[in-house]
Amino acid sequence: MISNLTRMRAVDDAWNERDWAAYEGLLAPGLVAHAAGDTAPHGRAEHVARARRFCSRFPESHLVTHPYIAAFGHGDQTCTIARLHGRLTRPLTLPAGAQVRASGQVFDVVLGTVCRWSAGAIAEQYVFMDRASFERALGIRT
């Protein structure tokens, strides 16, 4: 039997490899995803679209999962903490419309993911990231 922690590593490995079919296949059709800073959850299609957009904006981004900083689970719950690092190699448009030039700035932040699993797929997910450190690293925030 495959553990949910093994499945979580498969999700993160698929993200790192940009294998969007495998990534989506580990998300339940009725996924309820909560992202840091959002006021409302989103579903599977939007979650995959957000992952693809992030990776297109930061093509060198990578989750360090071998090893995770921490990884544990019990029953249908998992929690992983990983480092997310990358570089700003493409121009970025902020939500307010301001442009950030492709400066090559490096980011290295901690990303926490808490999941509830059902039938081998993530049914509910909470993602936490230190957005202030991420924005400071990119020169968006002082």
DSSP file with accessible surface (Angstrom, degrees, kcal/mol):
  #  RESIDUE AA STRUCTURE BP1 BP2  ACC     N-H-->O    O-->H-N    N-H-->O    O-->H-N    TCO  KAPPA ALPHA  PHI   PSI    X-CA   Y-CA   Z-CA
    1    1 A M              0   0  234      0, 0.0     2,-0.4     0, 0.0     0, 0.0   0.000 360.0 360.0 360.0 133.0    0.0    0.0    0.0
    2    2 A I        -     0   0   95      1,-0.1     2,-0.1     2,-0.0   118,-0.1  -0.684 360.0-131.1 -84.1 129.9    1.3    3.4   -1.0
    3    3 A S     >  -     0   0   57     -2,-0.4     4,-2.1     1,-0.1     5,-0.1  -0.387  16.7-118.7 -77.8 158.0    1.4    5.9    1.9
    4    4 A N  H  > S+     0   0   30     71,-0.2     4,-2.5     1,-0.2     5,-0.1   0.838 115.8  58.1 -65.0 -31.0    0.0    9.4    1.5
    5    5 A L  H  > S+     0   0   53      2,-0.2     4,-2.2     1,-0.2    -1,-0.2   0.903 105.4  49.8 -65.7 -37.4    3.5   10.8    2.3
    6    6 A T  H  > S+     0   0   82      1,-0.2     4,-1.9     2,-0.2    -2,-0.2   0.916 111.4  49.1 -64.3 -40.5    4.8    8.9   -0.7
    7    7 A R  H  X S+     0   0   58     -4,-2.1     4,-2.2     2,-0.2    -2,-0.2   0.893 107.9  54.5 -64.5 -38.4    2.0   10.3   -2.8
    8    8 A M  H  X S+     0   0    0     -4,-2.5     4,-2.4     1,-0.2     5,-0.2   0.923 107.3  49.7 -63.0 -41.9    2.8   13.8   -1.6
    9    9 A R  H  X S+     0   0   73     -4,-2.2     4,-3.1     1,-0.2    -1,-0.2   0.906 108.7  53.7 -62.5 -37.4    6.4   13.4   -2.7
   10   10 A A  H  X S+     0   0   42     -4,-1.9     4,-2.5     2,-0.2    -2,-0.2   0.894 107.6  50.8 -63.8 -38.6    5.0   12.2   -6.1
   11   11 A V  H  X S+     0   0    1     -4,-2.2     4,-2.2     2,-0.2    -2,-0.2   0.954 114.1  43.5 -60.7 -50.1    2.9   15.4   -6.3
   12   12 A D  H  X S+     0   0   12     -4,-2.4     4,-2.6     1,-0.2    51,-0.2   0.888 113.0  51.7 -66.4 -37.7    6.0   17.6   -5.6
   13   13 A D  H  X S+     0   0   40     -4,-3.1     4,-2.3     2,-0.2    -1,-0.2   0.917 109.0  50.8 -64.4 -41.0    8.2   15.6   -7.9
   14   14 A A  H  X>S+     0   0    5     -4,-2.5     5,-2.6     2,-0.2     4,-0.7   0.909 110.3  50.2 -62.2 -40.6    5.6   16.0  -10.7
   15   15 A W  H ><5S+     0   0   23     -4,-2.2     3,-1.0     1,-0.2    -2,-0.2   0.946 111.5  48.2 -60.7 -47.7    5.6   19.8  -10.0
   16   16 A N  H 3<5S+     0   0   24     -4,-2.6    -1,-0.2     1,-0.3    -2,-0.2   0.857 115.8  43.7 -61.8 -36.1    9.4   19.9  -10.2
   17   17 A E  H 3<5S-     0   0  135     -4,-2.3    -1,-0.3    -5,-0.2    -2,-0.2   0.486 108.2-125.6 -86.7  -4.6    9.4   17.9  -13.4
   18   18 A R  T <<5 +     0   0   63     -3,-1.0     2,-1.4    -4,-0.7    -3,-0.2   0.843  55.6 154.7  58.4  36.5    6.5   20.0  -14.9
   19   19 A D     >< +     0   0   68     -5,-2.6     4,-2.4    -6,-0.2    -1,-0.2  -0.707  15.2 175.9 -92.1  82.8    4.6   16.7  -15.4
   20   20 A W  H  > S+     0   0   32     -2,-1.4     4,-2.7     1,-0.2     5,-0.2   0.804  72.2  56.5 -68.8 -27.4    1.2   18.4  -15.3
   21   21 A A  H  > S+     0   0   77      2,-0.2     4,-2.1     1,-0.2    -1,-0.2   0.942 112.0  42.4 -67.8 -44.8   -0.8   15.2  -16.1
   22   22 A A  H  > S+     0   0   38      2,-0.2     4,-0.8     1,-0.2    -2,-0.2   0.912 114.8  52.2 -66.1 -40.9    0.8   13.3  -13.2
   23   23 A Y  H >< S+     0   0   15     -4,-2.4     3,-1.2     1,-0.2    -2,-0.2   0.963 112.6  43.5 -59.1 -52.4    0.3   16.4  -11.0
   24   24 A E  H >< S+     0   0   72     -4,-2.7     3,-1.9     1,-0.3    -1,-0.2   0.866 105.9  63.6 -63.7 -34.9   -3.3   16.8  -11.8
   25   25 A G  H 3< S+     0   0   54     -4,-2.1    -1,-0.3     1,-0.3    -2,-0.2   0.713 100.1  53.1 -64.6 -18.6   -3.9   13.0  -11.5
   26   26 A L  T << S+     0   0   34     -3,-1.2    96,-2.7    -4,-0.8     2,-0.5   0.333  95.4  83.4 -97.8   6.5   -2.9   13.2   -7.8
   27   27 A L  E <  S-a  122   0A   1     -3,-1.9    96,-0.2    94,-0.3    90,-0.0  -0.940  85.5-118.7-109.8 129.9   -5.5   16.0   -7.1
   28   28 A A  E >   -     0   0A  14     94,-2.6     3,-2.1    -2,-0.5    16,-0.2  -0.319  21.9-119.0 -63.9 146.5   -9.1   14.9   -6.5
   29   29 A P  E 3  S+     0   0A 107      0, 0.0    15,-0.5     0, 0.0    16,-0.2   0.861 117.3  46.7 -54.7 -33.8  -11.7   16.2   -9.0
   30   30 A G  E 3  S+     0   0A  63     13,-0.1    -2,-0.1    14,-0.1    93,-0.0   0.079  85.2 162.0 -97.2  26.3  -13.4   18.1   -6.1
   31   31 A L  E <   -     0   0A   6     -3,-2.1     2,-0.5    91,-0.1    13,-0.3  -0.104  27.1-158.6 -47.9 136.7  -10.2   19.5   -4.7
   32   32 A V  E     -a  124   0A  57     91,-1.9    93,-2.2    11,-0.1     2,-0.4  -0.973  17.3-173.1-117.9 108.6  -10.6   22.4   -2.3
   33   33 A A  E     -aB 125  42A   0      9,-3.0     9,-2.3    -2,-0.5     2,-0.5  -0.908  12.8-163.4-111.8 134.1   -7.2   24.3   -2.3
   34   34 A H  E     -a  126   0A  48     91,-3.2    93,-2.4    -2,-0.4     2,-0.4  -0.968  11.1-165.7-115.4 121.9   -6.4   27.2    0.0
   35   35 A A  E >   -a  127   0A  29     -2,-0.5     3,-2.2     5,-0.3    93,-0.1  -0.856  33.4 -91.3-111.1 146.7   -3.4   29.3   -0.9
   36   36 A A  T 3  S+     0   0   27     91,-0.9     3,-0.1    -2,-0.4    92,-0.1  -0.244 111.9  14.2 -53.2 130.0   -1.6   31.8    1.3
   37   37 A G  T 3  S+     0   0   73      1,-0.3    -1,-0.3     2,-0.0     2,-0.2   0.267  96.4 122.5  88.7 -12.6   -3.0   35.3    0.9
   38   38 A D    <   -     0   0   65     -3,-2.2    -1,-0.3     1,-0.1    -4,-0.0  -0.569  51.8-153.9 -82.6 150.7   -6.2   34.2   -0.9
   39   39 A T  S    S+     0   0  154     -2,-0.2    -1,-0.1     1,-0.2    -3,-0.0   0.599  80.1  32.4 -95.7 -14.3   -9.6   35.0    0.5
   40   40 A A  S    S-     0   0   57     -5,-0.1    -5,-0.3    -7,-0.0    -1,-0.2  -0.991  83.5-111.6-141.5 148.7  -11.4   32.1   -1.1
   41   41 A P        -     0   0   69      0, 0.0     2,-0.3     0, 0.0    -7,-0.2  -0.251  29.3-150.0 -72.8 167.1  -10.4   28.5   -2.0
   42   42 A H  B     -B   33   0A  20     -9,-2.3    -9,-3.0     1,-0.0     2,-0.1  -0.883  10.6-115.5-134.4 167.8  -10.1   27.3   -5.6
   43   43 A G     >  -     0   0   31     -2,-0.3     4,-2.3   -11,-0.2     5,-0.2  -0.209  39.3 -82.8 -98.6-172.7  -10.6   23.9   -7.4
   44   44 A R  H  > S+     0   0   68    -15,-0.5     4,-2.6   -13,-0.3     5,-0.3   0.907 122.2  50.1 -61.6 -49.0   -8.4   21.5   -9.3
   45   45 A A  H  > S+     0   0   78      1,-0.2     4,-2.4   -16,-0.2    -1,-0.2   0.929 115.1  44.1 -59.6 -45.2   -8.4   23.2  -12.7
   46   46 A E  H  > S+     0   0   71      2,-0.2     4,-2.7     1,-0.2    -1,-0.2   0.878 111.3  55.0 -66.2 -37.1   -7.4   26.6  -11.1
   47   47 A H  H  X S+     0   0   18     -4,-2.3     4,-2.1     2,-0.2    -2,-0.2   0.941 111.0  43.9 -62.9 -45.6   -4.8   24.9   -8.9
   48   48 A V  H  X S+     0   0   11     -4,-2.6     4,-2.6     2,-0.2    -2,-0.2   0.920 113.0  52.3 -65.6 -41.7   -3.1   23.3  -11.9
   49   49 A A  H  X S+     0   0   32     -4,-2.4     4,-2.5    -5,-0.3    -2,-0.2   0.911 109.6  49.3 -61.3 -41.2   -3.3   26.6  -13.9
   50   50 A R  H  X S+     0   0   76     -4,-2.7     4,-2.7     2,-0.2    -1,-0.2   0.905 110.4  50.3 -64.4 -42.1   -1.7   28.5  -11.0
   51   51 A A  H  X S+     0   0    8     -4,-2.1     4,-2.4     1,-0.2    -2,-0.2   0.935 112.0  47.6 -62.0 -43.8    1.1   26.0  -10.8
   52   52 A R  H  X S+     0   0  134     -4,-2.6     4,-1.9     1,-0.2    -2,-0.2   0.904 112.3  49.5 -64.8 -41.4    1.7   26.2  -14.5
   53   53 A R  H  X S+     0   0   94     -4,-2.5     4,-2.1     2,-0.2    -1,-0.2   0.925 110.9  49.6 -63.3 -45.9    1.7   30.1  -14.4
   54   54 A F  H  X S+     0   0   43     -4,-2.7     4,-2.2     1,-0.2    -2,-0.2   0.944 112.6  47.4 -58.0 -47.3    4.1   30.2  -11.5
   55   55 A C  H  < S+     0   0    8     -4,-2.4    -1,-0.2     1,-0.2    -2,-0.2   0.811 110.1  52.3 -68.5 -28.4    6.5   27.8  -13.2
   56   56 A S  H  < S+     0   0   59     -4,-1.9    -1,-0.2    -5,-0.2    -2,-0.2   0.857 113.8  44.0 -74.4 -31.4    6.3   29.8  -16.5
   57   57 A R  H  < S+     0   0  105     -4,-2.1    33,-0.5     1,-0.3    32,-0.5   0.792 128.9  27.9 -77.9 -32.1    7.2   33.0  -14.6
   58   58 A F  S >< S+     0   0    5     -4,-2.2     3,-2.3    -5,-0.2    -1,-0.3  -0.652  71.6 171.9-128.8  72.6    9.9   31.2  -12.6
   59   59 A P  T 3  S+     0   0   49      0, 0.0    -1,-0.1     0, 0.0    -4,-0.1   0.723  77.6  54.0 -63.5 -19.5   11.1   28.4  -14.9
   60   60 A E  T 3  S+     0   0  102     27,-0.5    25,-0.1     2,-0.0    28,-0.1   0.425  80.2 127.9 -90.4   0.9   14.1   27.6  -12.6
   61   61 A S    <   +     0   0    3     -3,-2.3     2,-0.3    -6,-0.2    25,-0.3  -0.259  33.6 176.5 -63.5 146.8   11.9   27.2   -9.5
   62   62 A H  E     -C   85   0A  75     23,-2.6    23,-2.4   -45,-0.0     2,-0.5  -0.980  28.7-135.8-154.4 134.1   12.3   23.9   -7.6
   63   63 A L  E     -C   84   0A   6     -2,-0.3     2,-0.9   -51,-0.2    21,-0.2  -0.831  22.4-138.1 -89.7 126.2   10.9   22.4   -4.4
   64   64 A V  E     +C   83   0A  47     19,-3.1    19,-0.8    -2,-0.5     5,-0.3  -0.780  44.0 148.7 -86.7 106.6   13.7   20.7   -2.4
   65   65 A T    >   +     0   0    1     -2,-0.9     3,-0.7     1,-0.2    -1,-0.2   0.354  35.7  99.9-121.0  -2.1   12.0   17.5   -1.2
   66   66 A H  T 3  S+     0   0  124      1,-0.7    -1,-0.2    -3,-0.1     2,-0.1  -0.754 112.1   7.2-122.1  78.3   14.9   15.1   -1.0
   67   67 A P  T 3  S-     0   0  103      0, 0.0    -1,-0.7     0, 0.0     2,-0.1   0.568  94.2-146.7 -97.6 163.6   14.9   15.6    1.9
   68   68 A Y    <   -     0   0   18     -3,-0.7    14,-0.2     1,-0.1     3,-0.2  -0.441  26.3-120.3 -67.6 158.2   12.0   17.7    3.1
   69   69 A I  S    S-     0   0   95     12,-2.2     2,-0.3     1,-0.3    13,-0.2   0.928  97.0 -11.4 -63.0 -44.2   12.7   20.0    6.0
   70   70 A A  E     +D   81   0A  35     11,-1.5    11,-2.8     2,-0.0    -1,-0.3  -0.978  67.3 177.9-153.4 147.5    9.9   18.0    7.7
   71   71 A A  E     +D   80   0A  43     -2,-0.3     2,-0.3     9,-0.2     9,-0.2  -0.931  14.4 150.0-153.6 126.7    7.3   15.5    6.6
   72   72 A F  E     +D   79   0A 120      7,-2.4     7,-2.7    -2,-0.3     2,-0.3  -0.985  12.2 178.8-153.6 159.2    4.8   13.6    8.6
   73   73 A G  E     -D   78   0A  41     -2,-0.3     2,-0.3     5,-0.2     5,-0.2  -0.990  12.7-165.7-157.7 161.4    1.3   12.2    8.3
   74   74 A H  E >   -D   77   0A 165      3,-2.1     3,-2.1    -2,-0.3     2,-0.1  -0.920  65.5 -39.9-153.3 124.4   -1.4   10.3   10.1
   75   75 A G  T 3  S-     0   0   62     -2,-0.3   -71,-0.2     1,-0.3    -1,-0.0  -0.353 128.6 -11.7  59.7-124.3   -4.3    8.6    8.5
   76   76 A D  T 3  S+     0   0   72     -2,-0.1    41,-3.2    -3,-0.1     2,-0.4   0.256 120.4  89.4 -94.1  15.4   -5.7   10.8    5.7
   77   77 A Q  E <   +DE  74 116A  80     -3,-2.1    -3,-2.1    39,-0.2     2,-0.3  -0.896  48.1 176.8-116.2 139.8   -3.6   13.9    6.7
   78   78 A T  E     -DE  73 115A   5     37,-2.2    37,-2.6    -2,-0.4     2,-0.4  -0.973   9.2-168.2-134.0 155.7   -0.1   14.9    5.6
   79   79 A C  E     +DE  72 114A  23     -7,-2.7    -7,-2.4    -2,-0.3     2,-0.4  -0.981  10.1 178.2-141.4 126.1    2.1   17.9    6.3
   80   80 A T  E     -DE  71 113A   2     33,-2.5    33,-2.8    -2,-0.4     2,-0.4  -0.975  13.5-162.4-128.2 147.0    5.3   18.7    4.5
   81   81 A I  E     +DE  70 112A  52    -11,-2.8   -12,-2.2    -2,-0.4   -11,-1.5  -0.998  23.4 163.8-127.4 124.3    7.7   21.6    4.8
   82   82 A A  E     - E   0 111A   2     29,-2.7    29,-3.1    -2,-0.4     2,-0.4  -0.903  38.4-110.1-134.9 163.5   10.1   22.2    1.9
   83   83 A R  E     -CE  64 110A  88    -19,-0.8   -19,-3.1    -2,-0.3     2,-0.5  -0.807  26.6-158.4 -93.0 137.4   12.4   24.9    0.5
   84   84 A L  E     +CE  63 109A   7     25,-3.4    25,-2.7    -2,-0.4     2,-0.3  -0.982  20.1 170.9-114.6 120.1   11.2   26.6   -2.7
   85   85 A H  E     +CE  62 108A  70    -23,-2.4   -23,-2.6    -2,-0.5     2,-0.3  -0.927   9.2 124.3-131.9 158.5   14.0   28.2   -4.6
   86   86 A G  E     - E   0 107A   7     21,-2.0    21,-2.4    -2,-0.3     2,-0.3  -0.963  43.3-100.5-179.6-165.0   14.4   29.8   -8.0
   87   87 A R  E     - E   0 106A  98     -2,-0.3     2,-1.2    19,-0.2   -27,-0.5  -0.997  26.1-117.0-146.5 142.8   15.3   32.9   -9.9
   88   88 A L        +     0   0    0     17,-2.6    16,-2.7    -2,-0.3    17,-0.3  -0.699  49.7 151.1 -82.6  97.5   13.5   35.8  -11.6
   89   89 A T        +     0   0   49     -2,-1.2    -1,-0.2   -32,-0.5    13,-0.2   0.428  57.2  52.1-109.7  -2.9   14.5   35.2  -15.2
   90   90 A R  S    S-     0   0  122    -33,-0.5    13,-0.2    11,-0.1    14,-0.1  -0.969  95.5 -92.6-131.4 150.3   11.4   36.7  -16.9
   91   91 A P        -     0   0   90      0, 0.0     2,-0.4     0, 0.0    10,-0.2  -0.262  42.1-148.6 -58.5 148.7    9.6   40.0  -16.5
   92   92 A L  E     -G  100   0B  15      8,-2.7     8,-3.1    -4,-0.1     2,-0.6  -0.980   7.5-151.9-126.7 132.3    6.8   39.9  -13.9
   93   93 A T  E     -G   99   0B  75     -2,-0.4     6,-0.2     6,-0.2     5,-0.1  -0.922  19.6-141.9-103.0 122.8    3.6   41.9  -13.9
   94   94 A L    >   -     0   0   45      4,-3.1     3,-2.6    -2,-0.6     6,-0.0  -0.386  28.5-102.5 -78.6 160.9    2.2   42.4  -10.5
   95   95 A P  T 3  S+     0   0  143      0, 0.0    -1,-0.1     0, 0.0    -2,-0.0   0.844 123.7  54.2 -54.0 -33.0   -1.6   42.4   -9.8
   96   96 A A  T 3  S-     0   0  105      1,-0.1    -2,-0.0     2,-0.1    -3,-0.0   0.508 124.0-104.6 -81.1  -2.8   -1.7   46.2   -9.7
   97   97 A G  S <  S+     0   0   45     -3,-2.6    -1,-0.1     1,-0.3     2,-0.0   0.291  73.2 140.7 102.1 -11.1    0.0   46.3  -13.1
   98   98 A A        -     0   0   53     -5,-0.1    -4,-3.1     1,-0.1     2,-0.4  -0.359  46.9-129.7 -66.1 147.5    3.5   47.3  -12.1
   99   99 A Q  E     -G   93   0B 126     -6,-0.2     2,-0.5    -8,-0.0    -6,-0.2  -0.823  14.4-161.5-101.8 138.1    6.3   45.6  -14.0
  100  100 A V  E     -G   92   0B  24     -8,-3.1    -8,-2.7    -2,-0.4    40,-0.0  -0.985  23.6-129.3-115.9 124.1    9.3   43.9  -12.3
  101  101 A R        -     0   0  186     -2,-0.5     2,-1.4   -10,-0.2   -11,-0.1  -0.338  28.6 -98.1 -73.2 157.3   12.2   43.4  -14.7
  102  102 A A        +     0   0   43      1,-0.2    -1,-0.1   -13,-0.2   -13,-0.1  -0.595  56.0 163.5 -74.5  93.2   13.9   40.0  -15.1
  103  103 A S        -     0   0   37     -2,-1.4    -1,-0.2   -13,-0.2   -14,-0.2   0.533  51.1-119.0 -94.6 -10.3   16.8   40.8  -12.7
  104  104 A G        +     0   0   25    -16,-2.7   -15,-0.1     1,-0.2    -2,-0.1   0.544  54.3 165.6  79.5   5.4   18.1   37.3  -12.0
  105  105 A Q        -     0   0   90    -17,-0.3   -17,-2.6    33,-0.1     2,-0.3  -0.296  30.0-134.7 -57.8 138.3   17.2   37.8   -8.3
  106  106 A V  E     -E   87   0A  76    -19,-0.2     2,-0.4    31,-0.1   -19,-0.2  -0.729  17.5-164.1 -96.2 140.8   17.3   34.5   -6.4
  107  107 A F  E     +E   86   0A   1    -21,-2.4   -21,-2.0    -2,-0.3     2,-0.3  -0.946  12.1 176.3-122.2 149.6   14.6   33.5   -3.9
  108  108 A D  E     +E   85   0A  81     -2,-0.4     2,-0.3   -23,-0.2   -23,-0.2  -0.810  20.5 157.8-151.1 101.8   14.7   30.7   -1.3
  109  109 A V  E     -E   84   0A   5    -25,-2.7   -25,-3.4    -2,-0.3     2,-0.4  -0.854  41.7-106.2-128.7 162.8   11.7   30.5    0.9
  110  110 A V  E     -E   83   0A  61     -2,-0.3    20,-1.0   -27,-0.2     2,-0.4  -0.741  30.7-166.2 -91.4 137.0   10.0   27.9    3.1
  111  111 A L  E     -EF  82 129A  22    -29,-3.1   -29,-2.7    -2,-0.4     2,-0.4  -0.993   0.5-164.6-126.4 124.8    6.7   26.4    1.8
  112  112 A G  E     -EF  81 128A  12     16,-2.9    16,-3.0    -2,-0.4     2,-0.4  -0.909   3.6-170.8-110.7 138.4    4.4   24.4    4.0
  113  113 A T  E     -EF  80 127A   7    -33,-2.8   -33,-2.5    -2,-0.4     2,-0.5  -0.989   5.1-172.8-132.8 123.3    1.6   22.1    2.6
  114  114 A V  E     -EF  79 126A  47     12,-2.6    12,-2.7    -2,-0.4     2,-0.3  -0.970  17.2-177.0-115.0 128.1   -1.1   20.5    4.7
  115  115 A C  E     -EF  78 125A   2    -37,-2.6   -37,-2.2    -2,-0.5     2,-0.5  -0.942  26.8-152.4-130.3 149.4   -3.3   18.0    2.9
  116  116 A R  E     -EF  77 124A  86      8,-2.7     7,-2.8    -2,-0.3     8,-1.7  -0.983  27.6-151.7-113.5 129.7   -6.3   15.8    3.5
  117  117 A W  E     - F   0 122A   7    -41,-3.2     2,-0.3    -2,-0.5     5,-0.2  -0.773  16.9-179.5-105.8 147.7   -6.3   12.7    1.2
  118  118 A S  E >  S- F   0 121A  68      3,-2.7     3,-1.6    -2,-0.3    -2,-0.0  -0.963  72.6 -13.1-145.6 125.8   -9.2   10.7   -0.2
  119  119 A A  T 3  S-     0   0  109     -2,-0.3     3,-0.1     1,-0.3    -1,-0.0   0.851 128.9 -51.4  53.3  39.1   -9.0    7.7   -2.4
  120  120 A G  T 3  S+     0   0   21      1,-0.2     2,-0.3  -118,-0.1    -1,-0.3   0.590 120.7  92.9  80.8  10.3   -5.3    8.3   -3.2
  121  121 A A  E <  S- F   0 118A  13     -3,-1.6    -3,-2.7   -94,-0.0     2,-0.5  -0.949  84.6 -97.1-134.6 155.4   -5.7   12.0   -4.2
  122  122 A I  E     +aF  27 117A   0    -96,-2.7   -94,-2.6    -2,-0.3    -5,-0.2  -0.594  37.8 174.4 -72.9 119.2   -5.5   15.4   -2.4
  123  123 A A  E    S+     0   0A  12     -7,-2.8   -91,-1.9    -2,-0.5     2,-0.3   0.768  70.7  15.9 -94.4 -32.7   -9.1   16.4   -1.5
  124  124 A E  E     -aF  32 116A  50     -8,-1.7    -8,-2.7   -93,-0.2     2,-0.4  -0.996  69.8-176.0-145.0 138.7   -8.2   19.5    0.5
  125  125 A Q  E     -aF  33 115A   6    -93,-2.2   -91,-3.2    -2,-0.3     2,-0.4  -0.999  13.8-166.6-142.1 139.1   -4.9   21.4    0.6
  126  126 A Y  E     -aF  34 114A  86    -12,-2.7   -12,-2.6    -2,-0.4     2,-0.5  -0.995  12.7-166.4-121.6 125.6   -3.5   24.4    2.5
  127  127 A V  E     -aF  35 113A  30    -93,-2.4   -91,-0.9    -2,-0.4     2,-0.4  -0.964   2.7-170.4-117.4 129.8   -0.3   26.0    1.2
  128  128 A F  E     + F   0 112A 113    -16,-3.0   -16,-2.9    -2,-0.5     2,-0.3  -0.969  10.4 167.3-121.9 130.0    1.6   28.4    3.4
  129  129 A M  E     - F   0 111A  36     -2,-0.4     2,-1.8   -18,-0.2   -18,-0.2  -0.997  44.0-114.6-140.8 145.7    4.5   30.5    2.1
  130  130 A D     >  +     0   0   76    -20,-1.0     4,-2.0    -2,-0.3     5,-0.1  -0.604  38.6 176.9 -78.0  86.8    6.5   33.5    3.5
  131  131 A R  H  > S+     0   0  114     -2,-1.8     4,-3.0     1,-0.2     5,-0.2   0.845  73.6  58.9 -65.0 -34.4    5.3   35.9    0.8
  132  132 A A  H  > S+     0   0   20      2,-0.2     4,-2.6     1,-0.2    -1,-0.2   0.942 108.7  44.3 -62.2 -44.7    7.1   38.9    2.4
  133  133 A S  H  > S+     0   0   38      2,-0.2     4,-2.4     1,-0.2    -1,-0.2   0.900 113.6  51.9 -65.6 -39.1   10.5   37.1    2.2
  134  134 A F  H  X S+     0   0   16     -4,-2.0     4,-1.5     2,-0.2    -2,-0.2   0.953 112.7  44.4 -60.6 -48.1    9.7   36.0   -1.4
  135  135 A E  H  <>S+     0   0   37     -4,-3.0     5,-2.5     1,-0.2     6,-1.2   0.873 112.4  51.9 -68.4 -37.3    8.8   39.6   -2.4
  136  136 A R  H ><5S+     0   0  121     -4,-2.6     3,-1.1    -5,-0.2    -1,-0.2   0.919 107.3  53.2 -63.3 -42.0   11.9   41.1   -0.7
  137  137 A A  H 3<5S+     0   0   28     -4,-2.4    -1,-0.2     1,-0.3    -2,-0.2   0.855 111.1  46.4 -62.0 -33.1   14.1   38.6   -2.5
  138  138 A L  T 3<5S-     0   0    4     -4,-1.5    -1,-0.3    -5,-0.2    -2,-0.2   0.475 116.3-114.2 -88.0  -2.8   12.6   39.7   -5.8
  139  139 A G  T < 5S+     0   0   60     -3,-1.1    -3,-0.2    -4,-0.4    -2,-0.1   0.651  86.6 115.9  79.7  15.0   13.0   43.4   -4.9
  140  140 A I  S   <S+     0   0   51     -5,-2.5     2,-0.4    -6,-0.2    -4,-0.2   0.819  78.2  31.2 -83.6 -31.8    9.2   43.9   -4.9
  141  141 A R              0   0  113     -6,-1.2    -2,-0.2    -9,-0.2    -1,-0.2  -0.952 360.0 360.0-128.7 145.3    9.1   44.8   -1.2
  142  142 A T              0   0  166     -2,-0.4    -6,-0.1    -3,-0.1    -5,-0.1  -0.549 360.0 360.0-100.7 360.0   11.6   46.4    1.0
